[in-house]
Amino acid sequence: MVLTDEEFPIVVAASHAVIEEAKASGVYVFGGGIKEEVDPVLVSADGSVSTEIYPGSELKGGFTVLELPTREDAVEWARKIAVACRCSQELREFGYDPDS
């Protein structure tokens, strides 16, 4: 996402408006930004810690978790977020864990 100083407040307002819409619709679970100045680490099964992370697992920007009834609904919300923040969105689906 590359924005001019003039575009930034417009994109922030549009992005916040979509999140407020999700909250009002009752589908918002949580979200937030990734602190990119803090390097990720990989904690192995033996408890060791490494700065090497899984290839392709780099996450930048932030994420939003919504609870939606269908994948089509998820695509539509991702579309709203992408338009608002002027950047592509990667859509993932959580597996439901009834014990959580």
HELIX and SHEET records of a PDB file:
HELIX    1   1 GLU A    7  SER A   25  1                                  19    
HELIX    2   2 ARG A   71  CYS A   85  1                                  15    
SHEET    1   A 2 TYR A  28  GLY A  33  0                                        
SHEET    2   A 2 GLY A  62  LEU A  66 -1                                        
SHEET    1   B 2 LEU A  42  VAL A  43  0                                        
SHEET    2   B 2 VAL A  49  SER A  50 -1                                        
END                                                                             
